[in-house]
Amino acid sequence: MKRVMCFMFCVMIISFTVVTYNRKNVTLGKVSLFEMGSATLMVGNNYEQEVKINLKDKEKLKKAFYAIDKKTGMEESLFNLDKFEKENLHIKNSGNGPKILIFHTHGSEMYADSKDTSEGVIGAGEYLKSILEDKYGVECLHITDKFDIVDGRLQRDGAYERAEVVISQVIKENPSIEVVIDLHRDGVNENLKLVTNIDGKNYAKIMLFNGICKKWDDGKLINISGLENPYLKTNLALSFQMQCAITNFNSSIARKIYINAYRYSLHMKDKSMLIELGAQTNTYKEALNSVEVIAEALAKVCL
């Protein structure tokens, strides 16, 4: 029943809010998530307009749901939205041991008013764990290591590799784990705030992220050697269903799913996702409000 309710809206015409920007490409500095490059986005004087999108129209849905980094592309064979929608991503919430693993490749990321890292993405991860356990009855394991700190200093380069050593061992030692979440927050220009107000409550905007291990080379989209991911299609199905569930809560809270070239932390378990929870310009409270939305979406998609 939960699965049916989660995707009922996919057969309806809904009002979808998009932000339209001036046609001008600029680089928004070094975005924390993108270790291997900067993210180029469309920016300028923005305004909102209501657009009617038929969610049965898969081509319009791709445009509404996905943002593609210039280093890679959307290969048709990977983006079968009908299969994404039908994929069974429910976990077996029975037996001993944690079912959901939460960690942070960039554990030192904080928010505008964070006093310390306990009020950054690590604090947000702990809140997500508490909701999933207390409200939905699913045991979680939260790893609070800061993989972006080396010898007491910030070192983002190599954070994914350092995280992989630890997280792959955690998964090996806890075979009950079925879902893996790498929780981040984005890094943007200081004058950009990723916030939306819903019924008087401020929420940090949520962006799901996929690395597809492919990049452009001489006009061809090729696999990146050494960055294979056997779980790529399941990763993509999970982010799609999560995007549906988050949009169903309120379309204004969901940013587009960002597709980039590399692998990141999504290859250690089939049901893996990387989530950008707001940015450094959001308050910690805005981030926590959106954690509640993420937990609700997870419950619809995986429980």
Phi and psi restraints in degrees (value plus and minus 20) as a CYANA .aco file:
   2 LYS   PHI     -80.1   -40.1
   2 LYS   PSI     -60.7   -20.7
   3 ARG   PHI     -84.7   -44.7
   3 ARG   PSI     -61.9   -21.9
   4 VAL   PHI     -82.9   -42.9
   4 VAL   PSI     -65.5   -25.5
   5 MET   PHI     -83.0   -43.0
   5 MET   PSI     -57.5   -17.5
   6 CYS   PHI     -82.2   -42.2
   6 CYS   PSI     -54.9   -14.9
   7 PHE   PHI    -132.6   -92.6
   7 PHE   PSI     -10.3    29.7
   8 MET   PHI     -78.5   -38.5
   8 MET   PSI     -56.6   -16.6
   9 PHE   PHI     -87.9   -47.9
   9 PHE   PSI     -34.4     5.6
  10 CYS   PHI     -90.2   -50.2
  10 CYS   PSI     -34.2     5.8
  11 VAL   PHI    -123.8   -83.8
  11 VAL   PSI     -10.9    29.1
  12 MET   PHI    -131.7   -91.7
  12 MET   PSI     146.0   186.0
  13 ILE   PHI    -116.8   -76.8
  13 ILE   PSI     101.4   141.4
  14 ILE   PHI    -140.7  -100.7
  14 ILE   PSI     145.8   185.8
  15 SER   PHI    -108.9   -68.9
  15 SER   PSI     101.3   141.3
  16 PHE   PHI    -137.0   -97.0
  16 PHE   PSI     104.0   144.0
  17 THR   PHI    -108.3   -68.3
  17 THR   PSI     106.4   146.4
  18 VAL   PHI    -144.6  -104.6
  18 VAL   PSI     134.4   174.4
  19 VAL   PHI    -124.9   -84.9
  19 VAL   PSI     103.8   143.8
  20 THR   PHI    -120.9   -80.9
  20 THR   PSI     112.8   152.8
  21 TYR   PHI    -135.9   -95.9
  21 TYR   PSI     139.0   179.0
  22 ASN   PHI     -78.2   -38.2
  22 ASN   PSI     127.9   167.9
  23 ARG   PHI    -100.7   -60.7
  23 ARG   PSI      59.5    99.5
  24 LYS   PHI    -166.8  -126.8
  24 LYS   PSI     101.2   141.2
  25 ASN   PHI    -108.3   -68.3
  25 ASN   PSI     108.4   148.4
  26 VAL   PHI    -157.9  -117.9
  26 VAL   PSI     142.7   182.7
  27 THR   PHI    -122.1   -82.1
  27 THR   PSI     106.5   146.5
  28 LEU   PHI    -106.9   -66.9
  28 LEU   PSI      32.1    72.1
  29 GLY   PHI      45.1    85.1
  29 GLY   PSI    -186.2  -146.2
  30 LYS   PHI    -105.7   -65.7
  30 LYS   PSI      87.8   127.8
  31 VAL   PHI    -101.0   -61.0
  31 VAL   PSI     110.2   150.2
  32 SER   PHI     -76.1   -36.1
  32 SER   PSI     -56.8   -16.8
  33 LEU   PHI     -88.5   -48.5
  33 LEU   PSI     -55.3   -15.3
  34 PHE   PHI    -110.1   -70.1
  34 PHE   PSI      60.9   100.9
  35 GLU   PHI     -80.2   -40.2
  35 GLU   PSI     -49.8    -9.8
  36 MET   PHI    -117.7   -77.7
  36 MET   PSI      -7.9    32.1
  37 GLY   PHI     148.2   188.2
  37 GLY   PSI     156.1   196.1
  38 SER   PHI    -117.5   -77.5
  38 SER   PSI     132.0   172.0
  39 ALA   PHI    -112.8   -72.8
  39 ALA   PSI     107.9   147.9
  40 THR   PHI    -120.1   -80.1
  40 THR   PSI     100.9   140.9
  41 LEU   PHI    -144.4  -104.4
  41 LEU   PSI     144.3   184.3
  42 MET   PHI    -107.4   -67.4
  42 MET   PSI     101.7   141.7
  43 VAL   PHI    -155.9  -115.9
  43 VAL   PSI     148.1   188.1
  44 GLY   PHI     132.4   172.4
  44 GLY   PSI    -177.7  -137.7
  45 ASN   PHI     -92.7   -52.7
  45 ASN   PSI      93.1   133.1
  46 ASN   PHI    -121.3   -81.3
  46 ASN   PSI     135.2   175.2
  47 TYR   PHI    -166.2  -126.2
  47 TYR   PSI     139.9   179.9
  48 GLU   PHI    -126.2   -86.2
  48 GLU   PSI     121.9   161.9
  49 GLN   PHI    -159.0  -119.0
  49 GLN   PSI     126.5   166.5
  50 GLU   PHI    -106.4   -66.4
  50 GLU   PSI     108.6   148.6
  51 VAL   PHI    -145.8  -105.8
  51 VAL   PSI     113.6   153.6
  52 LYS   PHI    -105.0   -65.0
  52 LYS   PSI     101.6   141.6
  53 ILE   PHI    -143.1  -103.1
  53 ILE   PSI     105.7   145.7
  54 ASN   PHI    -102.6   -62.6
  54 ASN   PSI      91.3   131.3
  55 LEU   PHI     -93.5   -53.5
  55 LEU   PSI     -18.2    21.8
  56 LYS   PHI    -107.8   -67.8
  56 LYS   PSI     -34.0     6.0
  57 ASP   PHI    -105.4   -65.4
  57 ASP   PSI      81.5   121.5
  58 LYS   PHI     -87.2   -47.2
  58 LYS   PSI     -52.8   -12.8
  59 GLU   PHI     -88.5   -48.5
  59 GLU   PSI     -62.8   -22.8
  60 LYS   PHI     -86.9   -46.9
  60 LYS   PSI     -54.9   -14.9
  61 LEU   PHI     -84.7   -44.7
  61 LEU   PSI     -60.9   -20.9
  62 LYS   PHI     -79.9   -39.9
  62 LYS   PSI     -63.8   -23.8
  63 LYS   PHI     -86.3   -46.3
  63 LYS   PSI     -54.7   -14.7
  64 ALA   PHI     -96.4   -56.4
  64 ALA   PSI     -50.9   -10.9
  65 PHE   PHI    -118.9   -78.9
  65 PHE   PSI     -41.7    -1.7
  66 TYR   PHI    -142.8  -102.8
  66 TYR   PSI     121.8   161.8
  67 ALA   PHI    -140.7  -100.7
  67 ALA   PSI     108.4   148.4
  68 ILE   PHI    -128.6   -88.6
  68 ILE   PSI     103.0   143.0
  69 ASP   PHI     -85.1   -45.1
  69 ASP   PSI     127.7   167.7
  70 LYS   PHI     -85.1   -45.1
  70 LYS   PSI     -35.9     4.1
  71 LYS   PHI     -98.9   -58.9
  71 LYS   PSI     -33.7     6.3
  72 THR   PHI    -158.7  -118.7
  72 THR   PSI    -191.6  -151.6
  73 GLY   PHI    -169.4  -129.4
  73 GLY   PSI     150.4   190.4
  74 MET   PHI    -118.9   -78.9
  74 MET   PSI      78.9   118.9
  75 GLU   PHI     -98.5   -58.5
  75 GLU   PSI     106.5   146.5
  76 GLU   PHI     -75.5   -35.5
  76 GLU   PSI     -58.1   -18.1
  77 SER   PHI     -84.8   -44.8
  77 SER   PSI     -42.6    -2.6
  78 LEU   PHI    -109.8   -69.8
  78 LEU   PSI     -41.8    -1.8
  79 PHE   PHI    -135.0   -95.0
  79 PHE   PSI      44.2    84.2
  80 ASN   PHI    -110.9   -70.9
  80 ASN   PSI      76.1   116.1
  81 LEU   PHI     -87.2   -47.2
  81 LEU   PSI     -49.0    -9.0
  82 ASP   PHI     -83.3   -43.3
  82 ASP   PSI     -63.1   -23.1
  83 LYS   PHI     -88.7   -48.7
  83 LYS   PSI     -59.0   -19.0
  84 PHE   PHI     -76.7   -36.7
  84 PHE   PSI     -65.7   -25.7
  85 GLU   PHI     -85.3   -45.3
  85 GLU   PSI     -54.7   -14.7
  86 LYS   PHI    -108.4   -68.4
  86 LYS   PSI     -32.0     8.0
  87 GLU   PHI     -80.0   -40.0
  87 GLU   PSI     109.7   149.7
  88 ASN   PHI    -105.2   -65.2
  88 ASN   PSI      89.3   129.3
  89 LEU   PHI    -131.1   -91.1
  89 LEU   PSI      -6.5    33.5
  90 HIS   PHI     -90.2   -50.2
  90 HIS   PSI     123.6   163.6
  91 ILE   PHI    -120.8   -80.8
  91 ILE   PSI     145.0   185.0
  92 LYS   PHI    -114.0   -74.0
  92 LYS   PSI      76.6   116.6
  93 ASN   PHI    -106.7   -66.7
  93 ASN   PSI      43.1    83.1
  94 SER   PHI    -167.0  -127.0
  94 SER   PSI     144.2   184.2
  95 GLY   PHI      62.6   102.6
  95 GLY   PSI     156.3   196.3
  96 ASN   PHI    -106.7   -66.7
  96 ASN   PSI     135.7   175.7
  97 GLY   PHI      80.0   120.0
  97 GLY   PSI     138.2   178.2
  98 PRO   PHI     -89.3   -49.3
  98 PRO   PSI     125.9   165.9
  99 LYS   PHI    -125.1   -85.1
  99 LYS   PSI     -46.3    -6.3
 100 ILE   PHI    -144.7  -104.7
 100 ILE   PSI     110.2   150.2
 101 LEU   PHI    -127.7   -87.7
 101 LEU   PSI     109.8   149.8
 102 ILE   PHI    -138.5   -98.5
 102 ILE   PSI     111.0   151.0
 103 PHE   PHI    -168.2  -128.2
 103 PHE   PSI    -199.9  -159.9
 104 HIS   PHI    -162.5  -122.5
 104 HIS   PSI      87.1   127.1
 105 THR   PHI     -77.7   -37.7
 105 THR   PSI     -58.1   -18.1
 106 HIS   PHI    -133.5   -93.5
 106 HIS   PSI      52.9    92.9
 107 GLY   PHI     -88.7   -48.7
 107 GLY   PSI     -33.7     6.3
 108 SER   PHI    -106.7   -66.7
 108 SER   PSI     -22.3    17.7
 109 GLU   PHI     -86.4   -46.4
 109 GLU   PSI     112.4   152.4
 110 MET   PHI    -148.9  -108.9
 110 MET   PSI     159.5   199.5
 111 TYR   PHI    -132.3   -92.3
 111 TYR   PSI     156.9   196.9
 112 ALA   PHI     -76.7   -36.7
 112 ALA   PSI     -56.2   -16.2
 113 ASP   PHI    -134.1   -94.1
 113 ASP   PSI      -2.7    37.3
 114 SER   PHI     -86.3   -46.3
 114 SER   PSI     112.8   152.8
 115 LYS   PHI    -103.7   -63.7
 115 LYS   PSI     -52.2   -12.2
 116 ASP   PHI    -179.4  -139.4
 116 ASP   PSI    -197.9  -157.9
 117 THR   PHI     -87.0   -47.0
 117 THR   PSI     -35.9     4.1
 118 SER   PHI     -89.6   -49.6
 118 SER   PSI     -33.3     6.7
 119 GLU   PHI    -133.3   -93.3
 119 GLU   PSI       5.7    45.7
 120 GLY   PHI    -133.5   -93.5
 120 GLY   PSI    -165.9  -125.9
 121 VAL   PHI     -86.1   -46.1
 121 VAL   PSI     -47.4    -7.4
 122 ILE   PHI     -86.5   -46.5
 122 ILE   PSI     -63.0   -23.0
 123 GLY   PHI     -83.3   -43.3
 123 GLY   PSI     -59.6   -19.6
 124 ALA   PHI     -83.4   -43.4
 124 ALA   PSI     -59.1   -19.1
 125 GLY   PHI     -84.1   -44.1
 125 GLY   PSI     -57.3   -17.3
 126 GLU   PHI     -87.9   -47.9
 126 GLU   PSI     -56.5   -16.5
 127 TYR   PHI     -87.0   -47.0
 127 TYR   PSI     -60.9   -20.9
 128 LEU   PHI     -80.7   -40.7
 128 LEU   PSI     -63.3   -23.3
 129 LYS   PHI     -78.5   -38.5
 129 LYS   PSI     -65.6   -25.6
 130 SER   PHI     -85.4   -45.4
 130 SER   PSI     -59.5   -19.5
 131 ILE   PHI     -86.1   -46.1
 131 ILE   PSI     -66.7   -26.7
 132 LEU   PHI     -82.1   -42.1
 132 LEU   PSI     -56.6   -16.6
 133 GLU   PHI     -98.6   -58.6
 133 GLU   PSI     -67.1   -27.1
 134 ASP   PHI     -97.8   -57.8
 134 ASP   PSI     -59.5   -19.5
 135 LYS   PHI    -110.9   -70.9
 135 LYS   PSI     -58.2   -18.2
 136 TYR   PHI    -129.7   -89.7
 136 TYR   PSI     -25.4    14.6
 137 GLY   PHI      49.2    89.2
 137 GLY   PSI       9.6    49.6
 138 VAL   PHI    -133.8   -93.8
 138 VAL   PSI     105.5   145.5
 139 GLU   PHI     -91.8   -51.8
 139 GLU   PSI     115.8   155.8
 140 CYS   PHI    -144.9  -104.9
 140 CYS   PSI     136.6   176.6
 141 LEU   PHI    -142.0  -102.0
 141 LEU   PSI     106.6   146.6
 142 HIS   PHI    -135.5   -95.5
 142 HIS   PSI      95.8   135.8
 143 ILE   PHI    -113.9   -73.9
 143 ILE   PSI     102.9   142.9
 144 THR   PHI    -128.2   -88.2
 144 THR   PSI      -4.6    35.4
 145 ASP   PHI     -79.6   -39.6
 145 ASP   PSI     126.5   166.5
 146 LYS   PHI    -123.2   -83.2
 146 LYS   PSI      75.1   115.1
 147 PHE   PHI     -96.1   -56.1
 147 PHE   PSI     -28.3    11.7
 148 ASP   PHI    -118.7   -78.7
 148 ASP   PSI      -7.0    33.0
 149 ILE   PHI    -137.4   -97.4
 149 ILE   PSI     105.3   145.3
 150 VAL   PHI    -147.6  -107.6
 150 VAL   PSI     102.4   142.4
 151 ASP   PHI      33.5    73.5
 151 ASP   PSI      20.1    60.1
 152 GLY   PHI      58.9    98.9
 152 GLY   PSI     -15.1    24.9
 153 ARG   PHI    -142.9  -102.9
 153 ARG   PSI     128.6   168.6
 154 LEU   PHI     -84.8   -44.8
 154 LEU   PSI     106.7   146.7
 155 GLN   PHI    -165.9  -125.9
 155 GLN   PSI      70.9   110.9
 156 ARG   PHI     -92.6   -52.6
 156 ARG   PSI     -57.2   -17.2
 157 ASP   PHI     -78.9   -38.9
 157 ASP   PSI     108.6   148.6
 158 GLY   PHI      66.4   106.4
 158 GLY   PSI     -19.3    20.7
 159 ALA   PHI     -83.2   -43.2
 159 ALA   PSI     -58.6   -18.6
 160 TYR   PHI     -85.7   -45.7
 160 TYR   PSI     -58.7   -18.7
 161 GLU   PHI     -87.2   -47.2
 161 GLU   PSI     -60.9   -20.9
 162 ARG   PHI     -85.9   -45.9
 162 ARG   PSI     -59.9   -19.9
 163 ALA   PHI     -85.1   -45.1
 163 ALA   PSI     -59.5   -19.5
 164 GLU   PHI     -79.0   -39.0
 164 GLU   PSI     -60.5   -20.5
 165 VAL   PHI     -78.3   -38.3
 165 VAL   PSI     -65.4   -25.4
 166 VAL   PHI     -95.7   -55.7
 166 VAL   PSI     -69.5   -29.5
 167 ILE   PHI     -87.8   -47.8
 167 ILE   PSI     -58.9   -18.9
 168 SER   PHI     -83.0   -43.0
 168 SER   PSI     -55.0   -15.0
 169 GLN   PHI     -90.9   -50.9
 169 GLN   PSI     -59.6   -19.6
 170 VAL   PHI     -80.4   -40.4
 170 VAL   PSI     -63.6   -23.6
 171 ILE   PHI     -84.3   -44.3
 171 ILE   PSI     -60.5   -20.5
 172 LYS   PHI     -82.7   -42.7
 172 LYS   PSI     -59.9   -19.9
 173 GLU   PHI     -98.5   -58.5
 173 GLU   PSI     -34.4     5.6
 174 ASN   PHI    -148.8  -108.8
 174 ASN   PSI      55.9    95.9
 175 PRO   PHI     -84.5   -44.5
 175 PRO   PSI     -30.7     9.3
 176 SER   PHI     -93.8   -53.8
 176 SER   PSI     -36.4     3.6
 177 ILE   PHI     -86.3   -46.3
 177 ILE   PSI     109.6   149.6
 178 GLU   PHI    -138.9   -98.9
 178 GLU   PSI     -44.9    -4.9
 179 VAL   PHI    -146.6  -106.6
 179 VAL   PSI     114.6   154.6
 180 VAL   PHI    -142.9  -102.9
 180 VAL   PSI     107.9   147.9
 181 ILE   PHI    -142.4  -102.4
 181 ILE   PSI     101.7   141.7
 182 ASP   PHI    -120.9   -80.9
 182 ASP   PSI      86.1   126.1
 183 LEU   PHI    -118.5   -78.5
 183 LEU   PSI     102.2   142.2
 184 HIS   PHI    -141.6  -101.6
 184 HIS   PSI     157.3   197.3
 185 ARG   PHI    -152.9  -112.9
 185 ARG   PSI     128.3   168.3
 186 ASP   PHI     -96.9   -56.9
 186 ASP   PSI     147.5   187.5
 187 GLY   PHI    -143.7  -103.7
 187 GLY   PSI     101.4   141.4
 188 VAL   PHI    -154.9  -114.9
 188 VAL   PSI     154.7   194.7
 189 ASN   PHI     -77.3   -37.3
 189 ASN   PSI     125.9   165.9
 190 GLU   PHI     -84.2   -44.2
 190 GLU   PSI     -40.9    -0.9
 191 ASN   PHI    -109.8   -69.8
 191 ASN   PSI     -15.7    24.3
 192 LEU   PHI    -128.7   -88.7
 192 LEU   PSI     102.2   142.2
 193 LYS   PHI    -139.6   -99.6
 193 LYS   PSI     100.9   140.9
 194 LEU   PHI    -110.3   -70.3
 194 LEU   PSI      56.3    96.3
 195 VAL   PHI    -155.2  -115.2
 195 VAL   PSI     126.4   166.4
 196 THR   PHI    -156.2  -116.2
 196 THR   PSI     125.2   165.2
 197 ASN   PHI    -125.1   -85.1
 197 ASN   PSI     103.3   143.3
 198 ILE   PHI    -144.4  -104.4
 198 ILE   PSI      93.5   133.5
 199 ASP   PHI      33.5    73.5
 199 ASP   PSI      22.5    62.5
 200 GLY   PHI      60.9   100.9
 200 GLY   PSI     -14.4    25.6
 201 LYS   PHI    -137.6   -97.6
 201 LYS   PSI     108.8   148.8
 202 ASN   PHI    -106.8   -66.8
 202 ASN   PSI     112.0   152.0
 203 TYR   PHI    -143.2  -103.2
 203 TYR   PSI     116.6   156.6
 204 ALA   PHI     -91.9   -51.9
 204 ALA   PSI     117.6   157.6
 205 LYS   PHI     -91.7   -51.7
 205 LYS   PSI     129.4   169.4
 206 ILE   PHI    -132.1   -92.1
 206 ILE   PSI     111.8   151.8
 207 MET   PHI    -145.4  -105.4
 207 MET   PSI     102.6   142.6
 208 LEU   PHI    -105.8   -65.8
 208 LEU   PSI     131.8   171.8
 209 PHE   PHI    -158.2  -118.2
 209 PHE   PSI     115.6   155.6
 210 ASN   PHI    -150.0  -110.0
 210 ASN   PSI     115.0   155.0
 211 GLY   PHI    -123.2   -83.2
 211 GLY   PSI     109.6   149.6
 212 ILE   PHI    -128.9   -88.9
 212 ILE   PSI     -10.4    29.6
 213 CYS   PHI      40.8    80.8
 213 CYS   PSI       7.7    47.7
 214 LYS   PHI    -157.6  -117.6
 214 LYS   PSI     122.7   162.7
 215 LYS   PHI    -161.6  -121.6
 215 LYS   PSI     140.5   180.5
 216 TRP   PHI     -93.8   -53.8
 216 TRP   PSI     116.5   156.5
 217 ASP   PHI    -165.1  -125.1
 217 ASP   PSI      90.6   130.6
 218 ASP   PHI      34.1    74.1
 218 ASP   PSI      23.1    63.1
 219 GLY   PHI      61.3   101.3
 219 GLY   PSI     -18.2    21.8
 220 LYS   PHI    -137.6   -97.6
 220 LYS   PSI     122.9   162.9
 221 LEU   PHI    -109.0   -69.0
 221 LEU   PSI      92.4   132.4
 222 ILE   PHI    -139.3   -99.3
 222 ILE   PSI     135.7   175.7
 223 ASN   PHI     -88.1   -48.1
 223 ASN   PSI     125.1   165.1
 224 ILE   PHI    -111.9   -71.9
 224 ILE   PSI      95.3   135.3
 225 SER   PHI     -81.4   -41.4
 225 SER   PSI     113.3   153.3
 226 GLY   PHI      66.5   106.5
 226 GLY   PSI     -23.5    16.5
 227 LEU   PHI    -142.4  -102.4
 227 LEU   PSI      27.4    67.4
 228 GLU   PHI     -94.7   -54.7
 228 GLU   PSI     131.0   171.0
 229 ASN   PHI    -161.6  -121.6
 229 ASN   PSI      82.9   122.9
 230 PRO   PHI     -89.2   -49.2
 230 PRO   PSI     -32.1     7.9
 231 TYR   PHI    -125.3   -85.3
 231 TYR   PSI      -3.8    36.2
 232 LEU   PHI     -77.1   -37.1
 232 LEU   PSI     -66.8   -26.8
 233 LYS   PHI     -86.1   -46.1
 233 LYS   PSI     -55.8   -15.8
 234 THR   PHI     -89.4   -49.4
 234 THR   PSI     -60.3   -20.3
 235 ASN   PHI     -73.1   -33.1
 235 ASN   PSI     -67.8   -27.8
 236 LEU   PHI     -86.8   -46.8
 236 LEU   PSI     -59.0   -19.0
 237 ALA   PHI     -84.3   -44.3
 237 ALA   PSI     -59.3   -19.3
 238 LEU   PHI     -85.8   -45.8
 238 LEU   PSI     -65.6   -25.6
 239 SER   PHI     -85.2   -45.2
 239 SER   PSI     -56.0   -16.0
 240 PHE   PHI     -84.0   -44.0
 240 PHE   PSI     -68.4   -28.4
 241 GLN   PHI     -86.5   -46.5
 241 GLN   PSI     -55.9   -15.9
 242 MET   PHI     -84.7   -44.7
 242 MET   PSI     -61.0   -21.0
 243 GLN   PHI     -81.7   -41.7
 243 GLN   PSI     -61.9   -21.9
 244 CYS   PHI     -78.2   -38.2
 244 CYS   PSI     -66.4   -26.4
 245 ALA   PHI     -87.7   -47.7
 245 ALA   PSI     -60.4   -20.4
 246 ILE   PHI     -87.5   -47.5
 246 ILE   PSI     -62.5   -22.5
 247 THR   PHI     -83.5   -43.5
 247 THR   PSI     -55.5   -15.5
 248 ASN   PHI     -84.7   -44.7
 248 ASN   PSI     -52.5   -12.5
 249 PHE   PHI     -85.7   -45.7
 249 PHE   PSI     -71.6   -31.6
 250 ASN   PHI    -191.7  -151.7
 250 ASN   PSI     103.6   143.6
 251 SER   PHI     -83.7   -43.7
 251 SER   PSI     -44.3    -4.3
 252 SER   PHI     -94.2   -54.2
 252 SER   PSI     -33.5     6.5
 253 ILE   PHI    -108.2   -68.2
 253 ILE   PSI     -38.6     1.4
 254 ALA   PHI    -115.2   -75.2
 254 ALA   PSI     102.4   142.4
 255 ARG   PHI    -102.3   -62.3
 255 ARG   PSI     149.4   189.4
 256 LYS   PHI     -89.4   -49.4
 256 LYS   PSI     128.9   168.9
 257 ILE   PHI     -84.5   -44.5
 257 ILE   PSI     105.3   145.3
 258 TYR   PHI    -113.3   -73.3
 258 TYR   PSI     105.2   145.2
 259 ILE   PHI    -125.7   -85.7
 259 ILE   PSI      98.8   138.8
 260 ASN   PHI    -142.0  -102.0
 260 ASN   PSI     154.6   194.6
 261 ALA   PHI     -99.1   -59.1
 261 ALA   PSI     -50.2   -10.2
 262 TYR   PHI    -113.4   -73.4
 262 TYR   PSI    -185.1  -145.1
 263 ARG   PHI    -124.0   -84.0
 263 ARG   PSI     -57.8   -17.8
 264 TYR   PHI      40.3    80.3
 264 TYR   PSI    -148.3  -108.3
 265 SER   PHI    -134.9   -94.9
 265 SER   PSI       6.8    46.8
 266 LEU   PHI    -123.9   -83.9
 266 LEU   PSI      -7.5    32.5
 267 HIS   PHI    -130.4   -90.4
 267 HIS   PSI     -17.6    22.4
 268 MET   PHI    -112.2   -72.2
 268 MET   PSI     -34.9     5.1
 269 LYS   PHI    -174.9  -134.9
 269 LYS   PSI     127.0   167.0
 270 ASP   PHI     -82.8   -42.8
 270 ASP   PSI     -67.6   -27.6
 271 LYS   PHI    -110.2   -70.2
 271 LYS   PSI      52.8    92.8
 272 SER   PHI    -134.1   -94.1
 272 SER   PSI     124.0   164.0
 273 MET   PHI    -164.5  -124.5
 273 MET   PSI     131.8   171.8
 274 LEU   PHI    -137.7   -97.7
 274 LEU   PSI     105.6   145.6
 275 ILE   PHI    -140.6  -100.6
 275 ILE   PSI     110.9   150.9
 276 GLU   PHI    -117.9   -77.9
 276 GLU   PSI      92.7   132.7
 277 LEU   PHI    -121.0   -81.0
 277 LEU   PSI      72.4   112.4
 278 GLY   PHI      45.7    85.7
 278 GLY   PSI    -174.7  -134.7
 279 ALA   PHI    -167.6  -127.6
 279 ALA   PSI    -197.5  -157.5
 280 GLN   PHI     -86.6   -46.6
 280 GLN   PSI     -34.0     6.0
 281 THR   PHI    -109.1   -69.1
 281 THR   PSI     -27.5    12.5
 282 ASN   PHI    -103.3   -63.3
 282 ASN   PSI     137.4   177.4
 283 THR   PHI    -103.7   -63.7
 283 THR   PSI     140.8   180.8
 284 TYR   PHI     -83.0   -43.0
 284 TYR   PSI     -58.3   -18.3
 285 LYS   PHI     -83.3   -43.3
 285 LYS   PSI     -60.2   -20.2
 286 GLU   PHI     -81.2   -41.2
 286 GLU   PSI     -59.5   -19.5
 287 ALA   PHI     -84.3   -44.3
 287 ALA   PSI     -64.7   -24.7
 288 LEU   PHI     -83.8   -43.8
 288 LEU   PSI     -57.7   -17.7
 289 ASN   PHI     -79.0   -39.0
 289 ASN   PSI     -59.5   -19.5
 290 SER   PHI     -95.5   -55.5
 290 SER   PSI     -44.7    -4.7
 291 VAL   PHI     -78.4   -38.4
 291 VAL   PSI     -57.2   -17.2
 292 GLU   PHI     -82.2   -42.2
 292 GLU   PSI     -56.9   -16.9
 293 VAL   PHI     -88.7   -48.7
 293 VAL   PSI     -62.3   -22.3
 294 ILE   PHI     -80.7   -40.7
 294 ILE   PSI     -63.6   -23.6
 295 ALA   PHI     -82.5   -42.5
 295 ALA   PSI     -62.0   -22.0
 296 GLU   PHI     -84.8   -44.8
 296 GLU   PSI     -60.9   -20.9
 297 ALA   PHI     -84.4   -44.4
 297 ALA   PSI     -63.0   -23.0
 298 LEU   PHI     -79.3   -39.3
 298 LEU   PSI     -61.5   -21.5
 299 ALA   PHI     -82.6   -42.6
 299 ALA   PSI     -59.6   -19.6
 300 LYS   PHI     -90.5   -50.5
 300 LYS   PSI     -58.7   -18.7
 301 VAL   PHI    -104.4   -64.4
 301 VAL   PSI     -59.0   -19.0
 302 CYS   PHI    -134.3   -94.3
 302 CYS   PSI     -33.8     6.2
